[in-house]
Amino acid sequence: MKFGILVNEGPYNHQASDSAYQFAKAALEKGHEIFRVFFYYDGVLNATKHSEPPSDDRNVIKNWQKLAEDHKVDLVVCVAAGLRRGIVESSLAPGFRISGLGQLIESGIQCDRMVTFGD
């Protein structure tokens, strides 16, 4: 099955990003495809290279980066939501890219299922 994932919450203020990551990881392990992860609303904060979690805490951004690198998952940050939160091309962590809502619509068309995490 081909999945699209929508993440609407930031990495450290809500469980949504962790749950989305765990879902994607489990789906890939079962042989499914993750077409794209689209970060919207506060979810764009998952893409910042300026995050420095304490050494004893999980690093959500690095988890997403590794997933993208290992499985060629497309990590897309909404440009409008990003600009509202100070996320621009130069502040993105490696592995993420900025684009518009058309990428979310394309996921809905191309995928068998769209799974949303967060409000």
Short mmCIF file of the C-alpha atoms (twelve columns), coordinates in Angstrom:
data_MODEL
# 
_entry.id   MODEL 
# 
loop_
_atom_site.group_PDB 
_atom_site.id 
_atom_site.type_symbol 
_atom_site.label_atom_id 
_atom_site.label_alt_id 
_atom_site.label_comp_id 
_atom_site.label_asym_id 
_atom_site.label_seq_id 
_atom_site.Cartn_x 
_atom_site.Cartn_y 
_atom_site.Cartn_z 
_atom_site.pdbx_PDB_model_num 
ATOM 1   C CA . MET A 1   0.000  0.000  0.000  1 
ATOM 2   C CA . LYS A 2   1.186  3.514  -0.745 1 
ATOM 3   C CA . PHE A 3   0.772  6.011  2.125  1 
ATOM 4   C CA . GLY A 4   0.889  9.767  2.319  1 
ATOM 5   C CA . ILE A 5   1.413  11.278 5.758  1 
ATOM 6   C CA . LEU A 6   0.342  14.701 7.009  1 
ATOM 7   C CA . VAL A 7   1.995  16.040 10.189 1 
ATOM 8   C CA . ASN A 8   0.264  19.070 11.728 1 
ATOM 9   C CA . GLU A 9   2.107  19.418 15.044 1 
ATOM 10  C CA . GLY A 10  5.576  20.401 16.185 1 
ATOM 11  C CA . PRO A 11  8.171  17.890 17.355 1 
ATOM 12  C CA . TYR A 12  8.199  18.576 21.099 1 
ATOM 13  C CA . ASN A 13  4.780  19.997 21.983 1 
ATOM 14  C CA . HIS A 14  2.600  17.114 20.799 1 
ATOM 15  C CA . GLN A 15  2.816  13.365 20.229 1 
ATOM 16  C CA . ALA A 16  1.779  13.664 16.545 1 
ATOM 17  C CA . SER A 17  5.262  13.832 15.049 1 
ATOM 18  C CA . ASP A 18  6.540  10.868 17.049 1 
ATOM 19  C CA . SER A 19  3.430  8.854  16.167 1 
ATOM 20  C CA . ALA A 20  3.757  9.742  12.472 1 
ATOM 21  C CA . TYR A 21  7.412  8.717  12.477 1 
ATOM 22  C CA . GLN A 22  6.654  5.400  14.218 1 
ATOM 23  C CA . PHE A 23  3.790  4.740  11.789 1 
ATOM 24  C CA . ALA A 24  6.013  5.443  8.770  1 
ATOM 25  C CA . LYS A 25  8.806  3.265  10.131 1 
ATOM 26  C CA . ALA A 26  6.434  0.359  10.826 1 
ATOM 27  C CA . ALA A 27  4.753  0.673  7.415  1 
ATOM 28  C CA . LEU A 28  8.112  0.598  5.651  1 
ATOM 29  C CA . GLU A 29  9.209  -2.434 7.693  1 
ATOM 30  C CA . LYS A 30  6.048  -4.234 6.528  1 
ATOM 31  C CA . GLY A 31  6.879  -3.506 2.881  1 
ATOM 32  C CA . HIS A 32  4.565  -0.560 2.293  1 
ATOM 33  C CA . GLU A 33  5.617  2.654  0.564  1 
ATOM 34  C CA . ILE A 34  5.632  6.150  2.063  1 
ATOM 35  C CA . PHE A 35  5.095  8.454  -0.907 1 
ATOM 36  C CA . ARG A 36  5.525  11.699 0.984  1 
ATOM 37  C CA . VAL A 37  5.405  13.251 4.444  1 
ATOM 38  C CA . PHE A 38  3.892  16.728 4.313  1 
ATOM 39  C CA . PHE A 39  4.494  19.055 7.272  1 
ATOM 40  C CA . TYR A 40  1.766  21.658 7.760  1 
ATOM 41  C CA . TYR A 41  0.754  24.162 10.460 1 
ATOM 42  C CA . ASP A 42  3.123  23.754 13.449 1 
ATOM 43  C CA . GLY A 43  4.358  20.549 11.845 1 
ATOM 44  C CA . VAL A 44  6.797  22.674 9.825  1 
ATOM 45  C CA . LEU A 45  8.850  23.021 13.017 1 
ATOM 46  C CA . ASN A 46  9.924  19.397 12.487 1 
ATOM 47  C CA . ALA A 47  12.157 20.624 9.665  1 
ATOM 48  C CA . THR A 48  14.316 23.248 11.350 1 
ATOM 49  C CA . LYS A 49  18.065 22.771 11.524 1 
ATOM 50  C CA . HIS A 50  18.150 25.057 14.578 1 
ATOM 51  C CA . SER A 51  16.639 22.515 16.966 1 
ATOM 52  C CA . GLU A 52  19.069 21.347 19.682 1 
ATOM 53  C CA . PRO A 53  17.326 18.831 21.959 1 
ATOM 54  C CA . PRO A 54  19.165 17.779 25.125 1 
ATOM 55  C CA . SER A 55  21.423 14.746 24.723 1 
ATOM 56  C CA . ASP A 56  19.105 12.601 26.867 1 
ATOM 57  C CA . ASP A 57  16.042 13.411 24.720 1 
ATOM 58  C CA . ARG A 58  14.998 12.006 21.371 1 
ATOM 59  C CA . ASN A 59  15.943 14.000 18.281 1 
ATOM 60  C CA . VAL A 60  12.781 14.027 16.190 1 
ATOM 61  C CA . ILE A 61  14.329 15.981 13.306 1 
ATOM 62  C CA . LYS A 62  17.217 13.501 12.988 1 
ATOM 63  C CA . ASN A 63  14.714 10.614 13.064 1 
ATOM 64  C CA . TRP A 64  12.886 12.103 10.063 1 
ATOM 65  C CA . GLN A 65  16.181 12.759 8.275  1 
ATOM 66  C CA . LYS A 66  17.352 9.173  8.738  1 
ATOM 67  C CA . LEU A 67  14.011 7.785  7.567  1 
ATOM 68  C CA . ALA A 68  14.193 9.931  4.423  1 
ATOM 69  C CA . GLU A 69  17.793 8.975  3.764  1 
ATOM 70  C CA . ASP A 70  17.323 5.243  4.333  1 
ATOM 71  C CA . HIS A 71  14.030 4.897  2.432  1 
ATOM 72  C CA . LYS A 72  14.030 7.817  -0.032 1 
ATOM 73  C CA . VAL A 73  10.986 9.392  1.646  1 
ATOM 74  C CA . ASP A 74  10.031 12.850 0.358  1 
ATOM 75  C CA . LEU A 75  9.836  15.288 3.326  1 
ATOM 76  C CA . VAL A 76  7.935  18.415 2.250  1 
ATOM 77  C CA . VAL A 77  7.385  21.560 4.325  1 
ATOM 78  C CA . CYS A 78  4.467  23.866 3.476  1 
ATOM 79  C CA . VAL A 79  5.906  27.183 2.306  1 
ATOM 80  C CA . ALA A 80  3.070  29.365 3.679  1 
ATOM 81  C CA . ALA A 81  2.979  27.655 7.092  1 
ATOM 82  C CA . GLY A 82  6.769  27.771 7.194  1 
ATOM 83  C CA . LEU A 83  6.972  31.490 6.462  1 
ATOM 84  C CA . ARG A 84  4.446  32.207 9.240  1 
ATOM 85  C CA . ARG A 85  6.773  30.402 11.669 1 
ATOM 86  C CA . GLY A 86  10.118 31.655 10.399 1 
ATOM 87  C CA . ILE A 87  10.977 28.492 8.496  1 
ATOM 88  C CA . VAL A 88  12.636 29.383 5.197  1 
ATOM 89  C CA . GLU A 89  14.841 27.409 2.796  1 
ATOM 90  C CA . SER A 90  18.032 28.415 4.633  1 
ATOM 91  C CA . SER A 91  16.695 27.174 7.982  1 
ATOM 92  C CA . LEU A 92  15.741 23.687 6.780  1 
ATOM 93  C CA . ALA A 93  17.550 20.634 8.067  1 
ATOM 94  C CA . PRO A 94  19.073 18.463 5.331  1 
ATOM 95  C CA . GLY A 95  16.551 16.081 3.777  1 
ATOM 96  C CA . PHE A 96  13.598 18.477 3.935  1 
ATOM 97  C CA . ARG A 97  12.345 20.708 1.142  1 
ATOM 98  C CA . ILE A 98  9.854  23.567 0.904  1 
ATOM 99  C CA . SER A 99  6.915  23.475 -1.468 1 
ATOM 100 C CA . GLY A 100 3.234  24.374 -1.683 1 
ATOM 101 C CA . LEU A 101 -0.062 22.718 -0.906 1 
ATOM 102 C CA . GLY A 102 -0.082 21.178 -4.374 1 
ATOM 103 C CA . GLN A 103 2.306  18.556 -2.973 1 
ATOM 104 C CA . LEU A 104 -0.286 17.624 -0.335 1 
ATOM 105 C CA . ILE A 105 -3.005 17.381 -2.997 1 
ATOM 106 C CA . GLU A 106 -0.741 15.213 -5.152 1 
ATOM 107 C CA . SER A 107 -0.222 12.871 -2.192 1 
ATOM 108 C CA . GLY A 108 -3.973 12.524 -1.802 1 
ATOM 109 C CA . ILE A 109 -4.286 11.622 -5.474 1 
ATOM 110 C CA . GLN A 110 -1.275 9.296  -5.745 1 
ATOM 111 C CA . CYS A 111 -1.645 7.404  -2.471 1 
ATOM 112 C CA . ASP A 112 -3.965 4.617  -1.404 1 
ATOM 113 C CA . ARG A 113 -4.322 6.263  2.021  1 
ATOM 114 C CA . MET A 114 -3.571 9.665  3.564  1 
ATOM 115 C CA . VAL A 115 -2.938 9.474  7.291  1 
ATOM 116 C CA . THR A 116 -3.115 12.660 9.367  1 
ATOM 117 C CA . PHE A 117 -1.298 13.149 12.663 1 
ATOM 118 C CA . GLY A 118 -2.265 16.102 14.864 1 
ATOM 119 C CA . ASP A 119 -5.197 18.478 15.008 1 
# 
